[in-house]
Amino acid sequence: MDYKIAILDALLDVRKKKIEAFCEERLSNGTNPYKIIDEMTLGLREIGKGYKEIYFDAELMVSGWNAKKALQILKPLLQEELKRKTKPKLHNKIGTVVIGTVKGDVHDIGKEIVDIMLSSEGFEVIDLGTDVDKEKYAEAVRENGADILAMSALLTTTREYMAEVIRYFRAEGLRAKIIVGGGAISQEYAEGIGADAYGKDAVDAVRKVKELLFSGLER
């Protein structure tokens, strides 16, 4: 079976069994966990592109569940790999980031990877999960004195909510810097809605968060 078909088959399995077999097979073949994440992200994007034409709400929910199941398997491996690659960090946090997938979107695989990487770099990360509304983002930023808000969206139908969150933050006078990312986002879109930065992938997102934090400290 073509691996792209296998990914879609695993993500759309309502019994949540095929995703385990998919991950185990890829790992047994020596595939890097990050590569598996990339493959699943491509599958999720494919489902997102076909939303309301080929796939509908039920398929989106199922793919979200299966992505979370895959993360339960892969997350410990990702954390171990990061420990091997990164230098030990000081216990003092370097900044606080509130992160979450926007309202209407239940996909969080990319967000989870960003969370892991930010934590390994010494950030305190407040993960709000998926389907997060503007009030919940604002409450978390206020309560935690967050420096950065990171929002993710996989679907073009949900990315518009990012603009609403940004307008709400500006109206409320919240000064946290805002970075956006996910399969539905581009640099042009991020600039168009007034985001402070765009992360094209997890590595880029961590780099941009650091830039936002340290440029803010310089001011």
N, C-alpha and C positions, 0 to 999 in steps of 0.2 A: 504493500500500500504506500502511495506517495505520502511523504511525511506531512505535507500541508493538509492533505485529506485526513490523515491520522490525528492531527492536532484539532481540527474542527470536530471530528468524530468524538474525541475525548472531551472537548469543551462542552459539547451539546448533549452529552450522556446524562439523562435524568437520574440514573441510579448512582452516579458519582463513583463508578468503579473503573471506568476506562482511563480516567485521568491518573489514577495511581499506577496502573499498568504502563501507561505512556511514560511517566516520569521514571519508573523503575527500569524500563527497557532502555531509555536514553542514558541513564546513569550507569547501567551495567555495560553499555557500549563505550564508556569513557567520556561521555559528553559532559562538558563543563556546565555546572548549574546555571551560570549566567547565560549560556547559549540556549538552555531549555527555556529560561525566562523570555529571551528574545523570540524564540519560536512561538511560545504561547501568546506573547504580545501581538505578533503578526496575526495569529488566529483571531484574537479578540478584535483587532482592527478590521479584519475581514468581516466579522459578524456585525461590527458597528457600521461598516459601509453599507451592509445590506439591510439595515434596520428599517422597518416599515415597508419593505419591498419583498425581501426574502425571509428575514427574521423579525420576530415580534417580541413583545414584552416577556413572554414566557422563556424564549430562547436567551434573552439578555440576562434574566435572573439565573437560569441554569448555568450559563457560561461564567457568570460571576461567582456562583457557588463553587464550580469546579476550579476556577483560578485560585480561590482561597484554599481549596484542598491541596492544590499543587504547592502553594506557598508553605503550607504546614510541613510538607515533605522537604522542600528545598531550603527553607529559611535557615535551619541549623547549619547546613552545608555552606551557605553564603556567608554566615557569620564566622565560621571557622576559617574560610578562605580570606576574609578581610583581616582577621587576627594575624594571619601569617604574613600578609602584605603590608600592614600598617604598623607604625611605631606605637609603643604604648603611650596613651594620652594622660595628661594630668587630670586629676579628679575635678578640678574647677571647670565648670562649663564655660564655653566661649560665647554662647548665645542661645536664645530660645526660639524654636520654630514651631508654629502651629501648622499642621498639615491635614488635608482631607480631600476626598473626591466630592465634586459639587452635587448639589441637589438634583435628583433624577437619575444619577449615574451610580451603579452598584459595583463598578470595576475598580480594583485597587491594587493590582499586581505591581504596576510601576511605582505607585505611591509607597508600597511596602519596601521596595528596594531602596528608594530615596531615604526612607525612614532609617533603614539599617545603616546606610552609608553615612548619613548625617550623625547618627548616634556614635558611630565608630570614630568620627572626627572630633567628638567632644561637645556636640550640641545637645541640649535638652530638647527632645521632640515630643510634642503633644499631638498624638494621632487621633483625629476625630472620626476616622473610619470613612464610610461612604454616605452618599445622599445627604450631604451637609448643607444646611441653609445659612443665609447671611447672618442671621441673628446668633446662631451657634458659633460661627467663625468669630464674630465680634466679641461674644462673651468669653471665649477661650483666650483671645488675644488680650483682653482687658485683665482677666483673672490671673494670667500667667506673665503679664508684662512682656509679651512676645515681641521680638525684634522683627521677625519675618512671618508672613503668611504664605504658605505654599498650597496652591490649588491644582487639582488634576481633573481632566475630563477625557474620556475615550470617545464619546459620541459627539458628532456635530450638533445633534439636537439638544445637548445639555451644555455645551461650551458657552452658549449665550448667557448662561446664568453667571459666569465669571464677571462679565461686564456689570451685572446688577450688584454683585458683591463689592466690586471696586467702587461703584458709585455710592453705595451704602457706607462704605468705610470713609470715603471722602466727606460725605455729608455728616457723619458722626464725629469727624475730626480725629479718627484713628491714624496714627502715624507709622504703623508697621509697614515695612516694605513688602510688596506683593510680587511673588514669582508664580508663573503658570506653566503648565506642561501637560503632556499626555498625547495620545494618538490623534486627537482632533485639533491640536494646536500647532501653530506655526509662528515664526518670528513676526511676520507681518500682522497676524491676528493679535498677538500679544501687544504689539505696539498700538494697534488700532483701538484696543479697549483700555489703554492706559496702564497696563501692568509695568512694573519696574524692571522685570527681567523675564526671560523665557529659557526654560531648560529643555533642550532637545532630547536628552536622555538622563539617566540617573547621575552619571559622572559629571555631565555638564551642569545639571541642577545643583549639585554640591558646590561646584566651583563658583557658580553664580551667586549662591547663597552667601558664600564667604565674601565675595566682592561687595554684595549689598551691605553686609554687616560691617565690614571694615571701612567702606566708604562713608557709612553713616557715623562711625566712631570718629573719623577724621574731621567731620563737620562739627 
